[in-house]
Amino acid sequence: MPVLFLTGNADLSKDEYIKKKVEDLKADYIRIHPKDTDRIERIRRSIQTLGMFQNRVVLDVIDFNSWKSQEKKTLLGMLKEVPETVHVFIRSTRGIKGYKSISFDLPKPWEREKWIDYVKKAFKKKGLNIDDDAAELFFSMVGGDEGRIGKEIEKLMNYCESGVVTSDDVKKVVYFYEHPPLDELSFSISEGRVDNAHRVLDELLKISEPIVISSVLANHFLDLFKIVMVVPKKEKYIWPEISNISKSLKISVPKVARFLGFKFKGWDFEVLNHVKFYSPEILSKILKDLYKLDRSVKGDDDSRLAIHEFIEKVRGYLNEIGLQRTEK
């Protein structure tokens, strides 16, 4: 039966999949949108009439989840009579028992490595090669939005005649979008912008689980601990040093840069050289508090309050090391 449910939240990947199927099948393409008031009749006509002819037809049913319950039942009833010449692709958040489905899922917001891999594959699909450092920088500037990623890759296609994208190309061409909220929270804390951290946390708690926030904060300060342990204390660091530290510690280039006070073109915020202020002793205390926070958010305590309390605990450590920044 030529009916397939396309699940998940990677809409552009679904577009690419269906486009290739249309090309491979040499089929006529019909898009069924939720706003089409005659969508049931259009689908019925396609199945019953177009299926009688030799030309293959691809029906692309958009946002099946928004359909009313009775409309869904009607469509599922019609799908039992789909001829071999009509291929129906139904975009939905989940599949339906009895029908085949393919999942197109984007990485979770905190799965940075998976996003970097996604970026590399997206470039490759467009015939471009991008090195690891450039991919890290690209993701740092664009974030986890497949529409933005596609748009910025198109810009680089027109700019990079060699087909190889470097960090310099990314810095010159790619637009720096708003920094991801989880990163903003982490750096607000470590950079001493504690009041801002509380504000960002309040917004994040509306859309993110406390356990996710706790995990991101732990990774943030673990990475800072690694850097403080091995990087010599200096006033300024240059690009080759940033790149080498990133490779040796396996920490993203943009994150290393921001920890060390190195500012990329397009960053419209102030950066702070963390190595000047933090010591292994202070970071050990913070990591112990994060361990307690992790246990708290997994337990029955008020985990939202626990994260705010953690931020205040860090405020005390920052006072000890003289890192309190006036916020605008």
Solvent accessible surface area in square Angstrom, and as a share of the most:
residue,aa,sasa,rsa
1,M,135,0.60
2,P,20,0.13
3,V,6,0.04
4,L,27,0.14
5,F,0,0.00
6,L,0,0.00
7,T,13,0.08
8,G,17,0.17
9,N,90,0.46
10,A,3,0.03
11,D,77,0.40
12,L,68,0.34
13,S,23,0.15
14,K,5,0.02
15,D,54,0.28
16,E,77,0.34
17,Y,54,0.21
18,I,4,0.02
19,K,135,0.57
20,K,122,0.52
21,K,71,0.30
22,V,27,0.16
23,E,105,0.47
24,D,88,0.46
25,L,46,0.23
26,K,178,0.75
27,A,13,0.10
28,D,75,0.39
29,Y,95,0.36
30,I,36,0.18
31,R,111,0.41
32,I,0,0.00
33,H,66,0.29
34,P,30,0.19
35,K,166,0.70
36,D,37,0.19
37,T,138,0.80
38,D,71,0.37
39,R,29,0.10
40,I,34,0.17
41,E,80,0.36
42,R,61,0.22
43,I,0,0.00
44,R,76,0.28
45,R,119,0.43
46,S,4,0.03
47,I,8,0.04
48,Q,101,0.45
49,T,61,0.35
50,L,62,0.31
51,G,14,0.14
52,M,149,0.66
53,F,123,0.51
54,Q,162,0.72
55,N,100,0.51
56,R,94,0.34
57,V,3,0.02
58,V,0,0.00
59,L,0,0.00
60,D,0,0.00
61,V,0,0.00
62,I,22,0.11
63,D,62,0.32
64,F,5,0.02
65,N,51,0.26
66,S,65,0.42
67,W,9,0.03
68,K,150,0.63
69,S,77,0.50
70,Q,122,0.54
71,E,41,0.18
72,K,53,0.23
73,K,132,0.56
74,T,42,0.25
75,L,0,0.00
76,L,41,0.20
77,G,36,0.35
78,M,22,0.10
79,L,0,0.00
80,K,148,0.63
81,E,121,0.54
82,V,14,0.08
83,P,39,0.25
84,E,119,0.53
85,T,29,0.17
86,V,0,0.00
87,H,36,0.16
88,V,1,0.00
89,F,10,0.04
90,I,0,0.00
91,R,22,0.08
92,S,7,0.05
93,T,90,0.52
94,R,166,0.61
95,G,31,0.30
96,I,55,0.28
97,K,199,0.84
98,G,78,0.75
99,Y,46,0.17
100,K,160,0.68
101,S,59,0.38
102,I,64,0.33
103,S,70,0.45
104,F,30,0.13
105,D,97,0.50
106,L,26,0.13
107,P,21,0.13
108,K,104,0.44
109,P,97,0.61
110,W,115,0.40
111,E,45,0.20
112,R,56,0.20
113,E,120,0.54
114,K,118,0.50
115,W,7,0.03
116,I,10,0.05
117,D,65,0.34
118,Y,48,0.18
119,V,0,0.00
120,K,68,0.29
121,K,116,0.49
122,A,20,0.16
123,F,0,0.00
124,K,153,0.65
125,K,134,0.57
126,K,86,0.36
127,G,62,0.60
128,L,10,0.05
129,N,96,0.49
130,I,22,0.11
131,D,69,0.36
132,D,89,0.46
133,D,21,0.11
134,A,0,0.00
135,A,0,0.00
136,E,22,0.10
137,L,0,0.00
138,F,0,0.00
139,F,12,0.05
140,S,7,0.05
141,M,3,0.01
142,V,2,0.01
143,G,6,0.06
144,G,43,0.42
145,D,58,0.30
146,E,19,0.08
147,G,39,0.38
148,R,86,0.31
149,I,2,0.01
150,G,24,0.23
151,K,125,0.53
152,E,1,0.00
153,I,3,0.02
154,E,77,0.34
155,K,71,0.30
156,L,0,0.00
157,M,75,0.33
158,N,133,0.68
159,Y,98,0.37
160,C,12,0.07
161,E,176,0.79
162,S,94,0.61
163,G,18,0.17
164,V,76,0.44
165,V,0,0.00
166,T,55,0.32
167,S,12,0.08
168,D,79,0.41
169,D,23,0.12
170,V,0,0.00
171,K,42,0.18
172,K,135,0.57
173,V,29,0.17
174,V,10,0.06
175,Y,133,0.51
176,F,23,0.09
177,Y,31,0.12
178,E,153,0.69
179,H,26,0.11
180,P,38,0.24
181,P,69,0.44
182,L,20,0.10
183,D,36,0.19
184,E,40,0.18
185,L,1,0.00
186,S,1,0.01
187,F,5,0.02
188,S,0,0.00
189,I,0,0.00
190,S,0,0.00
191,E,0,0.00
192,G,0,0.00
193,R,44,0.16
194,V,1,0.01
195,D,69,0.36
196,N,26,0.14
197,A,0,0.00
198,H,36,0.16
199,R,126,0.46
200,V,24,0.14
201,L,0,0.00
202,D,70,0.36
203,E,102,0.46
204,L,3,0.02
205,L,13,0.06
206,K,146,0.62
207,I,137,0.70
208,S,23,0.15
209,E,113,0.50
210,P,17,0.10
211,I,78,0.40
212,V,21,0.12
213,I,0,0.00
214,S,1,0.01
215,S,52,0.33
216,V,23,0.13
217,L,0,0.00
218,A,29,0.22
219,N,80,0.41
220,H,3,0.01
221,F,0,0.00
222,L,79,0.39
223,D,23,0.12
224,L,0,0.00
225,F,52,0.22
226,K,90,0.38
227,I,0,0.00
228,V,19,0.11
229,M,106,0.47
230,V,91,0.53
231,V,11,0.06
232,P,96,0.60
233,K,135,0.57
234,K,80,0.34
235,E,129,0.58
236,K,167,0.71
237,Y,14,0.05
238,I,106,0.54
239,W,69,0.24
240,P,72,0.46
241,E,49,0.22
242,I,0,0.00
243,S,13,0.08
244,N,94,0.48
245,I,25,0.13
246,S,9,0.06
247,K,131,0.55
248,S,85,0.55
249,L,34,0.17
250,K,179,0.76
251,I,9,0.04
252,S,8,0.05
253,V,0,0.00
254,P,7,0.04
255,K,37,0.16
256,V,0,0.00
257,A,0,0.00
258,R,4,0.01
259,F,0,0.00
260,L,2,0.01
261,G,27,0.26
262,F,42,0.17
263,K,87,0.37
264,F,5,0.02
265,K,149,0.63
266,G,46,0.44
267,W,10,0.03
268,D,131,0.68
269,F,43,0.18
270,E,119,0.54
271,V,28,0.16
272,L,22,0.11
273,N,14,0.07
274,H,0,0.00
275,V,4,0.02
276,K,87,0.37
277,F,62,0.26
278,Y,5,0.02
279,S,35,0.22
280,P,44,0.27
281,E,115,0.51
282,I,13,0.07
283,L,0,0.00
284,S,42,0.27
285,K,87,0.37
286,I,0,0.00
287,L,36,0.18
288,K,135,0.57
289,D,15,0.08
290,L,6,0.03
291,Y,139,0.53
292,K,125,0.53
293,L,7,0.04
294,D,43,0.22
295,R,155,0.57
296,S,20,0.13
297,V,18,0.10
298,K,127,0.54
299,G,42,0.40
300,D,153,0.79
301,D,95,0.49
302,D,88,0.46
303,S,19,0.12
304,R,120,0.44
305,L,95,0.47
306,A,15,0.12
307,I,0,0.00
308,H,37,0.17
309,E,99,0.44
310,F,9,0.04
311,I,0,0.00
312,E,78,0.35
313,K,103,0.44
314,V,0,0.00
315,R,60,0.22
316,G,33,0.32
317,Y,25,0.10
318,L,0,0.00
319,N,90,0.46
320,E,112,0.50
321,I,42,0.21
322,G,59,0.57
323,L,4,0.02
324,Q,76,0.34
325,R,63,0.23
326,T,139,0.81
327,E,49,0.22
328,K,246,1.04
